[in-house]
Amino acid sequence: MKPDQLRPMAGRALRACLLVAIVAGTPLVHAAGEVKAVATFSILGDFVRQVGGERVQVSVLVEAGGDAHVFQPSPAQARTVAQAQLVFSNGLGYESWVKRLLQSANFNGIHVSTTQGIKPLTNQPAGEQGGGHGHGHAHSEADPHAWQSVKLAQQYVSNIAQALCKVDAQGCDVYKQNAKNYSTELTRLDADIAAAWAAIPVEGRKVITSHDAFAYYARDHQVRFLAAQGTSTDAQASAQGIARLVRQIKAEKIKALFVENIADGRLIDQIGRETGVKPSGSLYSDSLSAPGGPAPTYIAMMRHNTQALTAAIQGR
């Protein structure tokens, strides 16, 4: 038989093997670059890219600058989910829409909650973050923003590596090594953040933000965050809450006032006018910046936020 006659037969045999594997429910082995993964938001997408490297094609549903709290998936995104082997979400009630999306897309792959194994902070009576923190989250008793702790980000990375190994056994050593290398970078990042705060007395570490996204960061670095909104941006700030915050800013002479990149800046502008405190700029809480911005990766985001926070508190 001629070689050009073998090729069609080989193609038919391969398709038949794939069909048998699918029908039998056997996990398919993916060659390099063939693992299709979906991450629900940009920070998670960066984690998956760091671990997956070139073997994984990552699609992000809520792109940089978007707000996962109020996101509405499109039909095109549902098709992307349907074609994926893995969907990575944060969990802890963060993406209230993800279960409906998986059902409508008839998703048959593996859904990974990347906060698995993390003990979440829980909502406290409205007020502040740092030890206790005020919320009113619309979806869950848990505070979902665990990535704001660099230590907990390492658990995200471990969960992602384990999931990728399940669908791509051949690439497992690569994923484990990538996760190890990235975890080393995160350990260095955490030490650098702690060093940046060391020069500021604990009693002076006070910050006003748009919504309660920084409780894990607050716990790690003994920073006191206050916010008029809860942990979800779809929660409305009350007039009483704003008035209380204004009184507290004046009484405690708080100088660090920030709007988040996903938030409507009018609330912070109002508080700034009523207190005479000039807003200090933007923090990145639930989303990365665009590639050319100051926070295109998780590590860059955490460094930017820390530099901005410490500079504002110190009056620089």
Secondary structure, 3 states (H helix, E strand, C coil): CCHHHHHHHHHHHHHHHHHHHHHHCCCCCCCCCCEEEEEEEHHHHHHHHHHHHHHEEEEEEECCCCCHHHCCCCHHHHHHHHCCCEEEECCCCCCCCHHHHHHHCCCCCEEEECCCCCCCCECECCCEECCCCECCCCCCCECCCHHHCHHHHHHHHHHHHHHHHHHCHHHHHHHHHHHHHHHHHHHHHHHHHHHHHHCCCHHHCEEEECCCCCHHHHHHHCCEEEECCCCCCCCCCCHHHHHHHHHHHHHHCCCEECEECCCCCHHHHHHHHHHCCCCCCEECCCCCCCCCCCCCCHHHHHHHHHHHHHHHHCCC
